[in-house]
Amino acid sequence: MISALLWAIIATVIVSLFSFVGVLTLALKKRLLNKIVLLLVGFSAGALIGGAFLHLIPESLEDGVGESLFLFVIIGFVAFYIIEKVLHWRHCHKGKCKIHMFTYLNLVGDGIHNFTDGLVIAASFIVNVNLGFATTLAVIAHEIPQEFGDFGVLIYGGFTRAKALFFNFLSGLTAILGAIAGYFLASAIEEKIVFLLPLTAGGFIYIAASDLIPELRKEADIKKSLLPFIFFLLGVAFMWGFKILLEH
C-alpha cells in the first residue's frame, strides 16, 4: 500500500512539472494565447470553488471540526490576502502583472505559494487518498494559468527562455519540500491537522474570488464572456463528478 508521504511526493512532482507549461506560450500567437488562458482561468476558478465547497469543507464536517470550521475558512481567506499583500505578489493572467515589482520577488512569492500547496496536498493525503487526489487536481487546475503568467513575467524581466524555465521549475520544486515538511509536521500536530483543510478551503475561495473571477468579469461583451463562464461551470462540474466517482 502506498503511504501518504509517497502519494504526496508523487502528486507534488506532477504539480512541479507543470512549471514547464509556460514554454507553450512561445508557440502561440498573443491573441490566441489570451483566449486560451482566459478559458483556463475560468476552469481553474470553478475547480477551486468546487474543491473548497465539494471536497475540503464537507471532509472537515465529517471529521467533526464543528462550527469552528467556518471560522477557519475565514482565517484561510484572510491569510491568503495578507500573504499576497506582504509579498507584493498576485497571480498573473493574460501576461498582465500589476503588482510584480521585481522578477526575483515573483520567484520568491511563487516558491512560498508552491510550498504551501505541498503542505495542503500532504495534509489531504494524510486524511485520505481520495481527498488528496481531489486537492491535487484543484491545485493543478490553478497552476496552469498561473504558470503561463509567471513565465511571461520572467521573460519580461530579462530572463532568457532557458533561464526562465529553470528558475520557474526550481520554484515549483518547493511544493515537494512542502509535502515532506507537511507530512512530518503532521505527527506533531496530528489533532490539529484537520483544521488545515478549512484553512485551505478559505485560500482556494480567495484565489478564485479575488484573482481569477475578476479576470473573467473584465470582458464586457456578454457573448465573449459566455464561453469562459461555461468553463467555470465545467470546473465546478469536474470536481463534483470527481467526488461522485470517488464515492462509488
SVG drawing of the C-alpha trace seen along z (x, -y; Angstrom):
<svg xmlns="http://www.w3.org/2000/svg" viewBox="-24 -47 43 49">
<polyline fill="none" stroke="black" stroke-width="0.4" points="0.0,0.0 1.4,-3.4 1.9,-5.6 0.5,-9.2 4.0,-10.6 4.8,-8.8 1.4,-9.8 2.1,-13.4 5.6,-13.4 4.3,-11.9 1.5,-14.5 3.8,-17.4 6.3,-16.2 3.5,-16.2 2.4,-19.6 6.0,-20.9 6.3,-19.6 3.5,-22.0 6.0,-24.8 7.2,-23.9 3.8,-24.7 4.9,-28.3 7.1,-27.2 3.9,-26.6 3.4,-30.4 6.3,-30.7 4.4,-28.7 1.1,-30.6 0.1,-34.0 -0.7,-36.5 -4.4,-36.8 -4.9,-33.1 -2.9,-32.7 -5.1,-35.3 -8.3,-33.4 -6.9,-30.1 -5.6,-31.4 -9.0,-33.1 -10.7,-29.7 -8.2,-28.1 -8.8,-30.9 -12.5,-30.1 -11.9,-26.4 -9.5,-26.8 -11.8,-29.2 -14.5,-26.6 -12.2,-23.8 -11.0,-25.8 -14.6,-26.7 -15.6,-23.1 -12.6,-21.8 -13.4,-24.1 -17.2,-23.5 -17.5,-19.9 -14.3,-18.3 -12.5,-20.2 -15.4,-21.7 -17.5,-18.5 -14.5,-16.4 -13.9,-18.8 -17.5,-18.5 -17.2,-14.7 -14.1,-14.9 -16.1,-16.8 -14.5,-20.2 -17.8,-21.7 -18.9,-25.3 -15.2,-26.5 -14.9,-25.1 -16.3,-28.3 -14.1,-30.5 -11.0,-28.6 -12.4,-29.1 -12.5,-32.9 -9.0,-32.8 -7.7,-31.0 -9.3,-33.6 -7.8,-36.5 -4.4,-34.7 -4.1,-34.5 -5.0,-38.1 -2.2,-39.1 0.3,-36.9 -0.4,-38.4 -0.1,-41.9 3.1,-41.3 4.8,-39.7 3.5,-42.2 2.5,-39.2 -0.5,-38.5 -1.3,-35.7 -0.6,-36.8 -3.0,-36.1 -3.1,-37.2 0.5,-38.5 -0.5,-41.4 1.1,-41.7 0.3,-44.9 2.0,-44.2 5.1,-42.3 7.8,-44.8 10.8,-42.6 11.3,-39.4 13.1,-37.6 10.3,-38.7 7.9,-36.9 10.0,-33.7 10.1,-34.1 6.4,-34.6 5.7,-31.7 8.1,-29.5 6.3,-30.2 2.9,-29.6 4.1,-26.3 5.5,-25.3 2.0,-25.9 0.5,-23.8 2.8,-21.0 1.6,-21.3 -2.0,-21.3 -1.6,-18.2 0.3,-16.3 -2.4,-17.1 -5.1,-16.0 -3.4,-12.6 -3.0,-12.1 -6.7,-12.5 -7.5,-10.1 -6.2,-9.3 -9.3,-10.4 -9.2,-13.8 -5.5,-14.0 -6.4,-13.3 -9.1,-16.0 -6.9,-18.6 -4.1,-17.9 -6.4,-18.3 -7.7,-21.6 -4.1,-22.8 -3.1,-21.7 -6.1,-23.5 -4.9,-26.7 -1.3,-26.2 -1.7,-26.0 -2.9,-29.6 -0.6,-30.9 2.4,-29.3 1.6,-30.9 1.7,-34.3 4.8,-33.6 6.8,-32.5 5.8,-35.7 6.9,-37.8 10.4,-36.2 10.8,-36.7 9.7,-40.3 12.1,-40.8 15.1,-39.9 15.5,-36.2 16.4,-34.0 13.8,-31.3 16.1,-28.6 16.8,-30.6 13.1,-31.3 12.2,-27.7 14.9,-26.6 14.1,-29.1 10.3,-28.6 10.9,-24.8 13.1,-25.4 10.2,-27.5 7.8,-24.6 10.0,-22.1 9.3,-23.9 5.9,-22.1 7.8,-18.8 9.6,-20.3 6.2,-21.5 4.8,-18.0 7.7,-16.4 7.5,-19.1 3.8,-18.8 3.9,-15.0 6.4,-15.0 4.8,-18.0 1.5,-16.2 2.7,-13.8 3.4,-16.7 0.0,-18.4 -2.0,-15.3 -5.1,-16.5 -5.0,-19.9 -4.2,-18.7 -7.9,-18.6 -8.0,-22.4 -5.7,-22.8 -8.5,-21.7 -10.9,-24.6 -7.9,-26.9 -7.1,-25.6 -10.7,-26.0 -10.6,-29.6 -7.4,-30.1 -9.0,-28.4 -12.1,-30.6 -9.8,-33.7 -7.8,-32.8 -10.9,-32.1 -12.9,-35.2 -10.0,-37.7 -7.6,-36.7 -9.5,-34.6 -13.1,-35.6 -12.2,-39.4 -10.3,-38.4 -13.5,-36.9 -15.5,-40.0 -13.2,-42.2 -14.8,-41.0 -17.8,-43.4 -19.2,-41.6 -21.8,-39.1 -21.3,-36.7 -17.5,-36.7 -17.8,-36.2 -20.1,-33.2 -17.5,-30.6 -15.2,-31.4 -18.2,-31.2 -19.1,-27.8 -15.6,-26.7 -16.1,-28.0 -19.1,-25.8 -17.2,-22.9 -14.5,-23.3 -17.2,-23.0 -18.8,-20.1 -15.4,-18.4 -14.8,-18.5 -18.4,-17.3 -18.0,-14.5 -14.7,-13.5 -16.4,-13.4 -19.1,-11.2 -16.6,-8.9 -14.6,-8.6 -17.7,-7.7 -18.6,-4.7"/>
</svg>
